[in-house]
């Protein structure tokens, strides 16, 4: 949450006022995802806000699965949600909670509403209910079943509970106001028949409470003081309050709304993310291109970068779109400070140092982090043959090219200055090898003849290295708003969002890389070993992010 020297956001001001006035004695929040998909960037902000408020003000935060729709929920999603919250650096109060923990109480409260004459069993079909509900400009009209007696409604509701009706045959609705300007108050459904097994309760129930009904009452049961939702629930708040006022709940939580996290070049609709997965446009929910927390974790994003991004995006009541470049900036800032350096040649070209003894091997010393001595140093083997990037050599080049050119010099990072003397080509005229000479006595020194190197390039020893696969990940979509205005988001998928390079050459220390350490491959970007496909015998590295933002240049060109 906000540092103490930063202005408070509007929710922090509410919390501080509530504590100061004695309205609440301890902050109690909750993060209430529906377990019907993997969490994404928008959820990350809600996690950061709810858990962060509890941390800042010495309170507690529950993790509760709002599991009222078993047809779309799965234990896989439940487990992934728990992993994501913990990975972001938070721990919930007590055990994981479920709305389904309260199904018995919710059922009893539904009976209470019937007994109070405030709920009735309605036989209208879903389509008929829509017709009766009216529109934003036309009031609704009462269901023909609204005047059923309490006794009749109790009997019908019990038959619903006993499974005597088919799905869609009837539903339990509350009596509020069919003429209300707020359509959410036009006799909403609070129980519907759903003959589906539940991942927590099994086959105990064949009727399930609506989200709007279960959500607020779950908050009340748990003693939530500040129920924080995104702005699309603002119109639902009167219904939230109606239930609290009309049921004998043990507490009276209040709902507050903030603007959801909308990010450009991104799709966060669970339905569309599931479509990407189901149609195999991506490699599962944790594909490193997905805006899911699991995908970003596998990509190599850090919890701190995501938390910093949420802080930068801020908490307001004004809807807007946040530039994905802000997240990428947060990642670069974190990785630059905390990532050890390594060298990896992605598209190898062999260089033979013709004046270097064939049987000689030296050990070069390189800092693991040029700005932080605490990272220590590493040893790099150096011998007659090395690998450099194909793009780091040209037979001819202008003065702006600061790499290896025939007859010109370049410094090898943490090693000698070399000068290219010959380009070896195959029958088709392609360069297959470069011959160069080492300029003697240039370890840490400029050449004594005064002819300096034009630039510095990275390299890897050809005799001692790690061969690996490198996956260059980029934004999944090329359009700034891929699903806006009725567009088909699939039409804007980036064909270069994943480029796989085989036969890359990494320095030998990468043989000991783990799936938690992020490296800066010098001059290439930030990389991490892939947690899904990498094996000791076949290493795979994912690019977390490039060193610089190339999208800004491409969009302003």
NUKE-700432 format. One record per residue (C-alpha): residue in three letters; chain; residue number from 0; z negated, x negated, y. Coordinates in steps of 0.02 Angstrom, whole numbers. Each point is the difference from the previous one (the first is absolute). Layout:
// NUKE-700432
> aa / ch / i / up / east / north
> ala / A / NUM / Z / X / Y
...
//
This chain:
// NUKE-700432
> aa / ch / i / up / east / north
> unk / A / 0 / 0 / 0 / 0
> unk / A / 1 / 0 / -47 / 184
> unk / A / 2 / -90 / -158 / 49
> unk / A / 3 / -150 / 31 / 112
> unk / A / 4 / 89 / -66 / 154
> unk / A / 5 / 148 / 116 / -20
> unk / A / 6 / 11 / 176 / 72
> unk / A / 7 / -55 / 135 / -119
> unk / A / 8 / 130 / 118 / -72
> unk / A / 9 / -32 / 186 / 20
> unk / A / 10 / -76 / 20 / -174
> unk / A / 11 / -119 / -146 / 28
> unk / A / 12 / -56 / 83 / 163
> unk / A / 13 / -32 / 164 / -93
> unk / A / 14 / -102 / -91 / -133
> unk / A / 15 / -103 / -95 / 129
> unk / A / 16 / -33 / 160 / 98
> unk / A / 17 / -53 / 90 / -160
> unk / A / 18 / -119 / -140 / -46
> unk / A / 19 / -71 / -12 / 176
> unk / A / 20 / -30 / 187 / 12
> unk / A / 21 / -79 / 11 / -171
> unk / A / 22 / 135 / 119 / -62
> unk / A / 23 / 14 / -117 / -149
> unk / A / 24 / -122 / -132 / -59
> unk / A / 25 / 120 / -94 / -114
> unk / A / 26 / 189 / -6 / 0
> unk / A / 27 / 72 / 64 / -163
> unk / A / 28 / 190 / -4 / -19
> unk / A / 29 / 117 / 17 / -147
> unk / A / 30 / 174 / -54 / -51
> unk / A / 31 / 75 / 149 / -93
> unk / A / 32 / 172 / -41 / -75
> unk / A / 33 / 93 / 115 / -117
> unk / A / 34 / 32 / -95 / -162
> unk / A / 35 / 184 / 49 / -8
> unk / A / 36 / 77 / -168 / 43
> unk / A / 37 / -39 / -176 / 56
> unk / A / 38 / -80 / -31 / 169
> unk / A / 39 / 112 / -62 / 142
> unk / A / 40 / -14 / -72 / 176
> unk / A / 41 / -59 / 164 / 73
> unk / A / 42 / -143 / 7 / -124
> unk / A / 43 / -44 / -179 / 44
> unk / A / 44 / -38 / 57 / 178
> unk / A / 45 / -106 / 144 / -63
> unk / A / 46 / -95 / -117 / -116
> unk / A / 47 / -27 / -124 / 143
> unk / A / 48 / -59 / 138 / 116
> unk / A / 49 / -118 / 92 / -117
> unk / A / 50 / -78 / -150 / -84
> unk / A / 51 / 2 / -98 / 163
> unk / A / 52 / -96 / 134 / 93
> unk / A / 53 / -132 / 3 / -135
> unk / A / 54 / -16 / -189 / 4
> unk / A / 55 / -8 / -12 / 189
> unk / A / 56 / -135 / 132 / 19
> unk / A / 57 / -105 / -39 / -153
> unk / A / 58 / 56 / 153 / -96
> unk / A / 59 / 83 / 33 / -166
> unk / A / 60 / 173 / 54 / -57
> unk / A / 61 / 44 / 98 / -156
> unk / A / 62 / 159 / -18 / -101
> unk / A / 63 / 49 / 174 / -57
> unk / A / 64 / 154 / 53 / -94
> unk / A / 65 / 60 / 168 / 66
> unk / A / 66 / 65 / 46 / -171
> unk / A / 67 / 44 / 185 / 14
> unk / A / 68 / 177 / -7 / -69
> unk / A / 69 / -1 / -66 / -180
> unk / A / 70 / 188 / 25 / -20
> unk / A / 71 / 35 / -146 / 118
> unk / A / 72 / -152 / -111 / -31
> unk / A / 73 / -28 / -141 / -122
> unk / A / 74 / -138 / -120 / -51
> unk / A / 75 / 119 / -143 / 42
> unk / A / 76 / -8 / 52 / 182
> unk / A / 77 / -189 / 15 / -5
> unk / A / 78 / -16 / -178 / -63
> unk / A / 79 / 126 / -68 / 124
> unk / A / 80 / -92 / 80 / 146
> unk / A / 81 / -162 / -84 / -50
> unk / A / 82 / 86 / -170 / -15
> unk / A / 83 / 82 / 21 / 171
> unk / A / 84 / -161 / 45 / 90
> unk / A / 85 / -93 / -148 / -75
> unk / A / 86 / 144 / -119 / 34
> unk / A / 87 / -4 / 49 / 184
> unk / A / 88 / -180 / -59 / 1
> unk / A / 89 / -101 / 161 / -12
> unk / A / 90 / -124 / 76 / -121
> unk / A / 91 / -42 / 184 / -8
> unk / A / 92 / -173 / 76 / -9
> unk / A / 93 / -58 / 35 / -178
> unk / A / 94 / 123 / 58 / -132
> unk / A / 95 / 177 / 57 / 32
> unk / A / 96 / -7 / 185 / 41
> unk / A / 97 / 123 / 138 / -42
> unk / A / 98 / 29 / 171 / 73
> unk / A / 99 / 3 / 54 / -182
> unk / A / 100 / -184 / -49 / -10
> unk / A / 101 / -31 / 153 / 107
> unk / A / 102 / 114 / 125 / -89
> unk / A / 103 / -148 / 100 / -69
> unk / A / 104 / -79 / 13 / 173
> unk / A / 105 / 167 / 43 / 82
> unk / A / 106 / 26 / 137 / -128
> unk / A / 107 / -172 / 72 / 37
> unk / A / 108 / 35 / -4 / 186
> unk / A / 109 / 164 / 91 / -31
> unk / A / 110 / -100 / 137 / -87
> unk / A / 111 / -117 / 1 / 150
> unk / A / 112 / 148 / 31 / 117
> unk / A / 113 / 59 / 143 / -110
> unk / A / 114 / -175 / 76 / -1
> unk / A / 115 / -4 / -13 / 190
> unk / A / 116 / 163 / 95 / 9
> unk / A / 117 / 89 / -154 / 67
> unk / A / 118 / 116 / -41 / -146
> unk / A / 119 / 117 / 100 / -109
> unk / A / 120 / 118 / -22 / -146
> unk / A / 121 / 179 / 21 / 58
> unk / A / 122 / 146 / 41 / -116
> unk / A / 123 / 138 / -46 / 122
> unk / A / 124 / 118 / -135 / -60
> unk / A / 125 / 12 / -163 / 97
> unk / A / 126 / 161 / 60 / 81
> unk / A / 127 / -75 / 168 / 46
> unk / A / 128 / -150 / -87 / 76
> unk / A / 129 / 116 / -102 / 111
> unk / A / 130 / 86 / 159 / 57
> unk / A / 131 / -165 / 87 / 36
> unk / A / 132 / -69 / -152 / 91
> unk / A / 133 / 119 / 18 / 147
> unk / A / 134 / 63 / -141 / 110
> unk / A / 135 / -55 / -98 / 152
> unk / A / 136 / 66 / 142 / 109
> unk / A / 137 / -37 / 149 / -113
> unk / A / 138 / -170 / 51 / -64
> unk / A / 139 / -27 / 24 / -184
> unk / A / 140 / -43 / 161 / -89
> unk / A / 141 / -139 / 39 / -120
> unk / A / 142 / 26 / -18 / -186
> unk / A / 143 / 0 / 169 / -90
> unk / A / 144 / -140 / -73 / -108
> unk / A / 145 / -113 / -47 / 146
> unk / A / 146 / -106 / 159 / -16
> unk / A / 147 / -49 / -24 / -181
> unk / A / 148 / -185 / 30 / -28
> unk / A / 149 / -125 / -139 / -28
> unk / A / 150 / -23 / 56 / -180
> unk / A / 151 / 187 / 2 / -33
> unk / A / 152 / 22 / -173 / 77
> unk / A / 153 / -145 / -73 / -100
> unk / A / 154 / 73 / 67 / -162
> unk / A / 155 / 175 / -63 / 40
> unk / A / 156 / -64 / -171 / 52
> unk / A / 157 / -95 / -14 / -163
> unk / A / 158 / 160 / 41 / -95
> unk / A / 159 / 89 / -136 / 101
> unk / A / 160 / -138 / -120 / -53
> unk / A / 161 / 17 / 54 / -182
> unk / A / 162 / 187 / -36 / -2
> unk / A / 163 / 54 / 181 / -23
> unk / A / 164 / 137 / -13 / 132
> unk / A / 165 / 156 / -107 / 4
> unk / A / 166 / 31 / -127 / 136
> unk / A / 167 / 56 / 84 / 161
> unk / A / 168 / -60 / 172 / -55
> unk / A / 169 / -137 / 3 / 131
> unk / A / 170 / -108 / -108 / 112
> unk / A / 171 / -167 / 10 / 91
> unk / A / 172 / 16 / 12 / 189
> unk / A / 173 / -128 / 8 / 139
> unk / A / 174 / 2 / 138 / 131
> unk / A / 175 / 15 / -76 / 172
> unk / A / 176 / 134 / 65 / 118
> unk / A / 177 / 181 / 37 / -42
> unk / A / 178 / 38 / 10 / 187
> unk / A / 179 / -74 / -170 / 42
> unk / A / 180 / 114 / -113 / 102
> unk / A / 181 / -54 / -137 / -121
> unk / A / 182 / 97 / 34 / -161
> unk / A / 183 / -131 / -98 / -100
> unk / A / 184 / -122 / 143 / 35
> unk / A / 185 / 113 / 138 / -67
> unk / A / 186 / -96 / 33 / -160
> unk / A / 187 / 27 / -169 / -83
> unk / A / 188 / -4 / -22 / -189
> unk / A / 189 / -156 / -89 / -62
> unk / A / 190 / 29 / 13 / -189
> unk / A / 191 / 161 / 2 / -98
> unk / A / 192 / 35 / 5 / -186
> unk / A / 193 / 57 / -168 / -69
> unk / A / 194 / -1 / -18 / -189
> unk / A / 195 / -2 / -189 / 1
> unk / A / 196 / -121 / -125 / -74
> unk / A / 197 / -100 / -94 / 130
> unk / A / 198 / -27 / -189 / -9
> unk / A / 199 / -188 / 23 / 30
> unk / A / 200 / -44 / 174 / -64
> unk / A / 201 / 125 / 16 / -142
> unk / A / 202 / 37 / 182 / -45
> unk / A / 203 / -159 / 74 / 71
> unk / A / 204 / 92 / 85 / 142
> unk / A / 205 / 162 / 96 / 15
> unk / A / 206 / -29 / 44 / 183
> unk / A / 207 / -14 / -133 / 133
> unk / A / 208 / -62 / 6 / 180
> unk / A / 209 / 119 / -34 / 144
> unk / A / 210 / -13 / -164 / 94
> unk / A / 211 / -58 / 88 / 160
> unk / A / 212 / -137 / 91 / -94
> unk / A / 213 / -63 / -148 / -102
> unk / A / 214 / 11 / -131 / 136
> unk / A / 215 / -125 / 63 / 128
> unk / A / 216 / -124 / 61 / -129
> unk / A / 217 / 5 / -169 / -87
> unk / A / 218 / -40 / -78 / 169
> unk / A / 219 / -147 / 119 / 19
> unk / A / 220 / -67 / -34 / -175
> unk / A / 221 / 7 / -188 / 32
> unk / A / 222 / -81 / 12 / 171
> unk / A / 223 / 148 / -73 / 93
> unk / A / 224 / -35 / -13 / 186
> unk / A / 225 / 173 / -44 / 63
> unk / A / 226 / 149 / 68 / -97
> unk / A / 227 / 146 / -101 / 66
> unk / A / 228 / 177 / 62 / -31
> unk / A / 229 / 173 / -32 / 69
> unk / A / 230 / 75 / 113 / 133
> unk / A / 231 / 98 / 110 / -120
> unk / A / 232 / -168 / 75 / -50
> unk / A / 233 / -44 / 51 / 178
> unk / A / 234 / 68 / 176 / -28
> unk / A / 235 / -104 / 8 / -159
> unk / A / 236 / -165 / -35 / 90
> unk / A / 237 / -34 / 184 / 42
> unk / A / 238 / 14 / 38 / -186
> unk / A / 239 / -113 / -148 / -41
> unk / A / 240 / -128 / 70 / 121
> unk / A / 241 / 20 / 180 / -64
> unk / A / 242 / -51 / -53 / -175
> unk / A / 243 / -148 / -99 / 65
> unk / A / 244 / -58 / 150 / 102
> unk / A / 245 / 25 / 129 / -138
> unk / A / 246 / -73 / -91 / -149
> unk / A / 247 / -180 / -53 / -37
> unk / A / 248 / 45 / -185 / 7
> unk / A / 249 / -139 / -131 / 8
> unk / A / 250 / 72 / -91 / 153
> unk / A / 251 / 119 / 30 / 145
> unk / A / 252 / 124 / -144 / 14
> unk / A / 253 / 124 / -4 / 142
> unk / A / 254 / 184 / -47 / -11
> unk / A / 255 / 81 / -123 / 121
> unk / A / 256 / 185 / -42 / 4
> unk / A / 257 / 91 / -160 / 46
> unk / A / 258 / 184 / -46 / 2
> unk / A / 259 / 69 / -56 / -165
> unk / A / 260 / 77 / -172 / -20
> unk / A / 261 / 188 / 18 / 18
> unk / A / 262 / 93 / -164 / -22
> unk / A / 263 / 184 / -31 / 35
> unk / A / 264 / 120 / -61 / -136
> unk / A / 265 / -117 / 85 / -123
> unk / A / 266 / -17 / 157 / -105
> unk / A / 267 / -176 / 57 / -47
> unk / A / 268 / 29 / 173 / -70
> unk / A / 269 / -78 / -1 / -174
> unk / A / 270 / 141 / 111 / -62
> unk / A / 271 / 132 / -123 / 61
> unk / A / 272 / -96 / -151 / -63
> unk / A / 273 / -11 / 84 / -170
> unk / A / 274 / 187 / 33 / 8
> unk / A / 275 / 31 / -186 / 30
> unk / A / 276 / -106 / -38 / -154
> unk / A / 277 / 66 / 137 / -114
> unk / A / 278 / 182 / -38 / 40
> unk / A / 279 / -32 / -186 / -23
> unk / A / 280 / 56 / -52 / 174
> unk / A / 281 / -154 / -112 / -4
> unk / A / 282 / -102 / -88 / -133
> unk / A / 283 / -142 / 126 / -9
> unk / A / 284 / -136 / 52 / 121
> unk / A / 285 / -51 / -182 / 24
> unk / A / 286 / 173 / -65 / 41
> unk / A / 287 / -28 / -129 / 138
> unk / A / 288 / 120 / 94 / 114
> unk / A / 289 / -100 / 162 / -11
> unk / A / 290 / -119 / 47 / 142
> unk / A / 291 / -134 / 35 / -131
> unk / A / 292 / -159 / -103 / 6
> unk / A / 293 / 36 / -54 / -180
> unk / A / 294 / 175 / -56 / 50
> unk / A / 295 / -63 / -94 / 152
> unk / A / 296 / -134 / -84 / -107
> unk / A / 297 / 129 / -58 / -126
> unk / A / 298 / 114 / -56 / 142
> unk / A / 299 / -141 / -112 / 61
> unk / A / 300 / -62 / 92 / 154
> unk / A / 301 / -184 / -32 / 36
> unk / A / 302 / -140 / 128 / 22
> unk / A / 303 / -44 / -80 / 166
> unk / A / 304 / 178 / 17 / 65
> unk / A / 305 / 1 / 186 / -43
> unk / A / 306 / -169 / 28 / 81
> unk / A / 307 / 56 / -96 / 155
> unk / A / 308 / 159 / 105 / 6
> unk / A / 309 / -101 / 161 / -4
> unk / A / 310 / -108 / -68 / 141
> unk / A / 311 / 154 / -41 / 104
> unk / A / 312 / 78 / 170 / -33
> unk / A / 313 / -156 / 82 / 68
> unk / A / 314 / -79 / 172 / -20
> unk / A / 315 / 67 / 137 / 115
> unk / A / 316 / 47 / 184 / 0
> unk / A / 317 / 178 / -37 / 57
> unk / A / 318 / 136 / -7 / -132
> unk / A / 319 / 113 / -151 / 10
> unk / A / 320 / 91 / -131 / -102
> unk / A / 321 / -67 / -175 / -27
> unk / A / 322 / 120 / -146 / -17
> unk / A / 323 / -4 / -77 / -174
> unk / A / 324 / 18 / -166 / 91
> unk / A / 325 / -183 / 20 / 52
> unk / A / 326 / -52 / -3 / -183
> unk / A / 327 / 114 / -148 / -35
> unk / A / 328 / -77 / -92 / 148
> unk / A / 329 / -175 / 32 / -67
> unk / A / 330 / 52 / -69 / -170
> unk / A / 331 / 78 / -157 / 75
> unk / A / 332 / -154 / -31 / 106
> unk / A / 333 / -117 / 13 / -150
> unk / A / 334 / 110 / -100 / -119
> unk / A / 335 / 35 / -139 / 125
> unk / A / 336 / -186 / -30 / 15
> unk / A / 337 / -49 / 16 / -182
> unk / A / 338 / 149 / -53 / -105
> unk / A / 339 / 16 / -175 / -75
> unk / A / 340 / 170 / -80 / 18
> unk / A / 341 / 122 / -43 / -138
> unk / A / 342 / 183 / -49 / -14
> unk / A / 343 / 125 / 100 / -100
> unk / A / 344 / 189 / -19 / 0
> unk / A / 345 / 80 / 171 / -22
> unk / A / 346 / 183 / -52 / -18
> unk / A / 347 / -7 / -177 / -67
> unk / A / 348 / 121 / -141 / 38
> unk / A / 349 / -34 / -167 / -81
> unk / A / 350 / -15 / -156 / 106
> unk / A / 351 / 10 / -171 / -83
> unk / A / 352 / -82 / -140 / 100
> unk / A / 353 / 119 / -138 / -48
> unk / A / 354 / -105 / -145 / 66
> unk / A / 355 / -162 / 61 / -80
> unk / A / 356 / -44 / -77 / -170
> unk / A / 357 / 38 / 116 / -146
> unk / A / 358 / -163 / -41 / -89
> unk / A / 359 / -112 / 15 / 152
> unk / A / 360 / -117 / 145 / 42
> unk / A / 361 / -111 / 13 / 152
> unk / A / 362 / -134 / 123 / 49
> unk / A / 363 / 11 / 76 / 172
> unk / A / 364 / -149 / 81 / 83
> unk / A / 365 / 19 / 162 / 94
> unk / A / 366 / -126 / 112 / 89
> unk / A / 367 / -28 / 171 / -78
> unk / A / 368 / -14 / 72 / 175
> unk / A / 369 / 60 / -96 / 154
> unk / A / 370 / -126 / 85 / 117
> unk / A / 371 / -152 / 1 / -115
> unk / A / 372 / -64 / -158 / -82
> unk / A / 373 / -121 / 102 / -106
> unk / A / 374 / 147 / 49 / -111
> unk / A / 375 / 12 / -181 / -57
> unk / A / 376 / 156 / -91 / -57
> unk / A / 377 / 116 / 2 / -150
> unk / A / 378 / 100 / -133 / -90
> unk / A / 379 / 189 / 14 / -17
> unk / A / 380 / 101 / -106 / -123
> unk / A / 381 / 154 / -84 / 74
> unk / A / 382 / 141 / -83 / -96
> unk / A / 383 / 184 / -45 / 10
> unk / A / 384 / 64 / 180 / -17
> unk / A / 385 / -62 / 146 / 104
> unk / A / 386 / 50 / 179 / 36
> unk / A / 387 / 37 / 66 / 173
> unk / A / 388 / 68 / 167 / 61
> unk / A / 389 / 189 / 21 / -7
> unk / A / 390 / -5 / 59 / 181
> unk / A / 391 / -87 / -161 / 51
> unk / A / 392 / 157 / -105 / -25
> unk / A / 393 / 170 / 1 / 84
> unk / A / 394 / 139 / -125 / 0
> unk / A / 395 / 27 / 31 / 185
> unk / A / 396 / -105 / 93 / 128
> unk / A / 397 / -27 / 20 / 186
> unk / A / 398 / -151 / -64 / 95
> unk / A / 399 / -97 / 162 / -25
> unk / A / 400 / -8 / -31 / -188
> unk / A / 401 / -161 / -99 / -28
> unk / A / 402 / 15 / -31 / -186
> unk / A / 403 / 90 / -120 / -116
> unk / A / 404 / 179 / -47 / 46
> unk / A / 405 / 114 / -136 / -68
> unk / A / 406 / -38 / -159 / 95
> unk / A / 407 / -153 / 78 / 82
> unk / A / 408 / -185 / -10 / -33
> unk / A / 409 / -136 / 128 / -36
> unk / A / 410 / -182 / -17 / -47
> unk / A / 411 / -64 / 68 / -165
> unk / A / 412 / -162 / 93 / 32
> unk / A / 413 / -149 / -118 / -32
> unk / A / 414 / 120 / -135 / -63
> unk / A / 415 / 141 / -117 / 53
> unk / A / 416 / 142 / 12 / 121
> unk / A / 417 / 165 / 8 / -96
> unk / A / 418 / 183 / -15 / 49
> unk / A / 419 / 142 / 91 / -91
> unk / A / 420 / 139 / -116 / -57
> unk / A / 421 / 111 / 104 / -116
> unk / A / 422 / 31 / 179 / -58
> unk / A / 423 / 46 / 17 / -185
> unk / A / 424 / 114 / 149 / -38
> unk / A / 425 / 65 / 89 / -153
> unk / A / 426 / 184 / 38 / -37
> unk / A / 427 / -9 / 156 / 109
> unk / A / 428 / -62 / -99 / 148
> unk / A / 429 / -179 / 64 / -6
> unk / A / 430 / -138 / -123 / 41
> unk / A / 431 / -104 / -31 / -155
> unk / A / 432 / -102 / -150 / 54
> unk / A / 433 / -38 / -105 / 152
> unk / A / 434 / -25 / -187 / 1
> unk / A / 435 / -116 / -67 / 132
> unk / A / 436 / -99 / -155 / 38
> unk / A / 437 / -183 / -19 / 42
> unk / A / 438 / -34 / -83 / 166
> unk / A / 439 / -135 / -124 / -45
> unk / A / 440 / -171 / -7 / 77
> unk / A / 441 / 10 / 178 / 71
> unk / A / 442 / -152 / 78 / -83
> unk / A / 443 / -89 / 68 / 151
> unk / A / 444 / 106 / -110 / 113
> unk / A / 445 / 163 / 9 / 94
> unk / A / 446 / 140 / -116 / -57
> unk / A / 447 / -17 / -176 / 69
> unk / A / 448 / 183 / 2 / 54
> unk / A / 449 / -39 / 138 / 124
> unk / A / 450 / 119 / 128 / -76
> unk / A / 451 / -113 / 150 / -22
> unk / A / 452 / 16 / 147 / -118
> unk / A / 453 / 71 / 159 / 77
> unk / A / 454 / -115 / 119 / -93
> unk / A / 455 / -120 / 28 / -145
> unk / A / 456 / 43 / 87 / -165
> unk / A / 457 / -101 / 45 / -153
> unk / A / 458 / 38 / -69 / -173
> unk / A / 459 / -63 / 0 / -179
> unk / A / 460 / 1 / -143 / -124
> unk / A / 461 / 135 / 28 / -130
> unk / A / 462 / -97 / -86 / -139
> unk / A / 463 / -166 / 90 / 23
> unk / A / 464 / 8 / 181 / 60
> unk / A / 465 / -22 / 182 / -49
> unk / A / 466 / 153 / 108 / -30
> unk / A / 467 / -30 / 177 / 57
> unk / A / 468 / 77 / 165 / 51
> unk / A / 469 / -21 / 52 / 181
> unk / A / 470 / 16 / 179 / 59
> unk / A / 471 / 42 / 24 / 182
> unk / A / 472 / -68 / 169 / 53
> unk / A / 473 / 45 / 86 / 162
> unk / A / 474 / -16 / 173 / 77
> unk / A / 475 / 53 / 139 / -118
> unk / A / 476 / 96 / 97 / 133
> unk / A / 477 / 124 / -52 / 134
> unk / A / 478 / -25 / 153 / 110
> unk / A / 479 / -143 / 10 / 124
> unk / A / 480 / -37 / 179 / -57
> unk / A / 481 / 79 / 19 / -172
> unk / A / 482 / -62 / 178 / -35
> unk / A / 483 / -1 / 74 / 175
> unk / A / 484 / 105 / 147 / 54
> unk / A / 485 / 48 / 56 / -175
> unk / A / 486 / 78 / -167 / -46
> unk / A / 487 / 11 / -51 / -182
> unk / A / 488 / -112 / -152 / -3
> unk / A / 489 / 90 / -69 / -154
> unk / A / 490 / 155 / -27 / 108
> unk / A / 491 / -94 / -131 / 101
> unk / A / 492 / -68 / -111 / -138
> unk / A / 493 / 19 / -184 / 42
> unk / A / 494 / 118 / -82 / -127
> unk / A / 495 / -83 / -167 / 40
> unk / A / 496 / -179 / 61 / -19
> unk / A / 497 / -11 / -108 / -157
> unk / A / 498 / 94 / -161 / -32
> unk / A / 499 / -44 / -92 / -161
> unk / A / 500 / 27 / -188 / -7
> unk / A / 501 / -3 / -89 / -168
> unk / A / 502 / -24 / -185 / -31
> unk / A / 503 / -103 / -36 / 155
> unk / A / 504 / -95 / -164 / 3
> unk / A / 505 / -182 / -4 / 54
> unk / A / 506 / -116 / -147 / 23
> unk / A / 507 / -105 / -34 / -154
> unk / A / 508 / -164 / 70 / 68
> unk / A / 509 / 76 / 175 / -8
> unk / A / 510 / -18 / -9 / -189
> unk / A / 511 / -183 / 39 / 32
> unk / A / 512 / 29 / 145 / 121
> unk / A / 513 / -92 / 162 / -33
> unk / A / 514 / 40 / 178 / 50
> unk / A / 515 / -125 / 0 / 144
> unk / A / 516 / 52 / -157 / 95
> unk / A / 517 / 131 / 22 / 134
> unk / A / 518 / 100 / -155 / 47
> unk / A / 519 / 106 / -42 / 147
> unk / A / 520 / 156 / -73 / -76
> unk / A / 521 / 42 / -118 / 142
> unk / A / 522 / 147 / 60 / 105
> unk / A / 523 / 23 / 151 / -116
> unk / A / 524 / -139 / 126 / 23
> unk / A / 525 / -158 / 57 / -88
> unk / A / 526 / 0 / 24 / -188
> unk / A / 527 / -114 / 55 / -140
> unk / A / 528 / 17 / -3 / -188
> unk / A / 529 / 55 / 171 / -63
> unk / A / 530 / -142 / 88 / -92
> unk / A / 531 / 117 / 104 / -108
> unk / A / 532 / 135 / -116 / -64
> unk / A / 533 / -59 / -179 / 25
> unk / A / 534 / -56 / -95 / -155
> unk / A / 535 / -56 / -182 / -25
> unk / A / 536 / 167 / -35 / -85
> unk / A / 537 / 106 / 88 / 130
> unk / A / 538 / -74 / 7 / 175
> unk / A / 539 / 57 / 135 / 121
> unk / A / 540 / -43 / -8 / 185
> unk / A / 541 / 15 / 144 / 123
> unk / A / 542 / 38 / -28 / 182
> unk / A / 543 / -140 / 86 / 95
> unk / A / 544 / 82 / -19 / 170
> unk / A / 545 / 121 / -118 / 87
> unk / A / 546 / -65 / -127 / 124
> unk / A / 547 / 82 / 91 / 146
> unk / A / 548 / 55 / 177 / 36
> unk / A / 549 / 188 / 6 / -31
> unk / A / 550 / 9 / 189 / 22
> unk / A / 551 / -37 / -8 / 185
> unk / A / 552 / 150 / -112 / 25
> unk / A / 553 / 114 / 107 / -107
> unk / A / 554 / -48 / 162 / 89
> unk / A / 555 / 18 / -72 / 175
> unk / A / 556 / 161 / -97 / -31
//
